Amino acid sequence: MSRAPKAGRRRAKAKPGQYLLRLFVVGDGPNSKLAASNLRSLCREHLDGRCTIETIDVEKNFAAALENNILITPALVLITPLPKVVILGNLSDRPKVLLALRLLDGAS
């Protein structure tokens, strides 16, 4: 798992079998911190090194939010594997987040 490059640098590309996750936050607020913490924990437990996390602060890179149609933060975008998924909120509802990321069978 790695962190995103700062604004203006090249964006990461996921390798085959890898997850590319883009987390949009605003500053250092409690919801932003909680979403980042929940995402790191989820990746450690369920993706075991098979993910790249790009964290984008909308205050510093509003253009990236517009490019990704993000109007609410925190927002997590699953870039790869396709199809693209957008999850809003601080990612506290782990079962729903896992379902959205296709890491949990819906029958469970």
C-alpha positions as CSV (number, residue, x, y, z in Angstrom):
1,M,0.0,0.0,0.0
2,S,1.4,3.4,-0.9
3,R,0.3,7.0,-0.6
4,A,-0.5,9.2,-3.5
5,P,1.9,11.7,-4.9
6,K,1.3,15.3,-4.0
7,A,-0.8,17.5,-6.4
8,G,0.9,18.2,-9.7
9,R,2.9,14.9,-9.7
10,R,2.1,11.9,-11.8
11,R,-0.7,9.7,-10.7
12,A,-0.1,6.0,-9.8
13,K,-1.2,3.2,-12.1
14,A,-2.3,-0.1,-10.6
15,K,-0.7,-3.3,-11.7
16,P,-2.9,-6.3,-12.7
17,G,-4.6,-7.8,-9.7
18,Q,-4.1,-4.5,-7.8
19,Y,-6.7,-2.1,-6.5
20,L,-6.2,1.6,-7.2
21,L,-8.2,3.6,-4.7
22,R,-8.5,7.4,-4.7
23,L,-9.7,9.1,-1.5
24,F,-10.9,12.6,-1.7
25,V,-10.8,14.6,1.6
26,V,-11.0,18.2,2.7
27,G,-8.1,19.3,4.9
28,D,-7.4,17.6,8.2
29,G,-10.9,17.4,9.6
30,P,-12.2,14.6,11.7
31,N,-14.2,12.9,8.9
32,S,-11.1,13.1,6.6
33,K,-8.9,11.5,9.2
34,L,-11.4,8.8,10.0
35,A,-12.0,7.9,6.3
36,A,-8.2,7.7,5.7
37,S,-7.8,5.5,8.9
38,N,-10.7,3.3,8.0
39,L,-9.4,2.8,4.4
40,R,-5.8,2.0,5.6
41,S,-7.2,-0.6,8.0
42,L,-9.5,-2.1,5.4
43,C,-6.6,-2.4,2.9
44,R,-4.3,-4.0,5.5
45,E,-7.0,-6.6,6.4
46,H,-8.4,-7.4,3.0
47,L,-6.0,-6.4,0.3
48,D,-2.7,-7.3,1.9
49,G,-0.4,-5.1,-0.2
50,R,-2.5,-5.3,-3.3
51,C,-3.6,-1.7,-3.3
52,T,-2.4,1.8,-4.0
53,I,-4.2,4.7,-2.2
54,E,-4.1,8.1,-3.7
55,T,-5.2,10.8,-1.2
56,I,-6.4,14.0,-2.7
57,D,-7.1,17.1,-0.6
58,V,-9.8,19.0,-2.4
59,E,-8.6,22.3,-0.9
60,K,-5.3,21.8,-2.6
61,N,-6.5,20.1,-5.8
62,F,-10.0,21.1,-6.6
63,A,-9.5,20.3,-10.3
64,A,-9.0,16.6,-9.5
65,A,-12.3,16.6,-7.6
66,L,-14.1,18.2,-10.6
67,E,-12.4,15.7,-13.0
68,N,-13.7,12.8,-10.9
69,N,-17.2,14.4,-10.4
70,I,-16.7,14.6,-6.6
71,L,-18.9,17.2,-4.9
72,I,-19.0,15.6,-1.4
73,T,-16.2,14.5,0.8
74,P,-14.9,12.2,2.1
75,A,-15.3,10.2,-1.1
76,L,-13.6,7.0,-2.1
77,V,-13.3,6.1,-5.8
78,L,-12.4,2.6,-6.9
79,I,-10.5,3.3,-10.1
80,T,-9.4,-0.3,-10.8
81,P,-10.5,-3.0,-11.1
82,L,-13.4,-1.8,-13.2
83,P,-16.2,-1.0,-12.9
84,K,-15.5,2.3,-11.2
85,V,-17.3,2.7,-7.8
86,V,-17.8,5.8,-5.7
87,I,-18.4,5.5,-1.9
88,L,-19.3,8.5,0.1
89,G,-18.7,9.0,3.8
90,N,-16.0,8.1,6.4
91,L,-16.1,4.4,5.5
92,S,-17.2,3.3,8.9
93,D,-19.8,0.9,7.7
94,R,-17.3,-1.8,6.8
95,P,-19.7,-4.5,5.4
96,K,-21.2,-2.0,3.0
97,V,-17.7,-0.7,1.9
98,L,-16.5,-4.3,1.4
99,L,-19.6,-5.1,-0.7
100,A,-19.1,-1.9,-2.8
101,L,-15.4,-2.8,-3.4
102,R,-16.4,-6.3,-4.3
103,L,-14.4,-7.8,-1.4
104,L,-17.3,-9.4,0.3
105,D,-19.9,-11.8,-1.2
106,G,-23.4,-10.2,-1.1
107,A,-24.8,-13.5,0.2
108,S,-22.8,-13.2,3.4
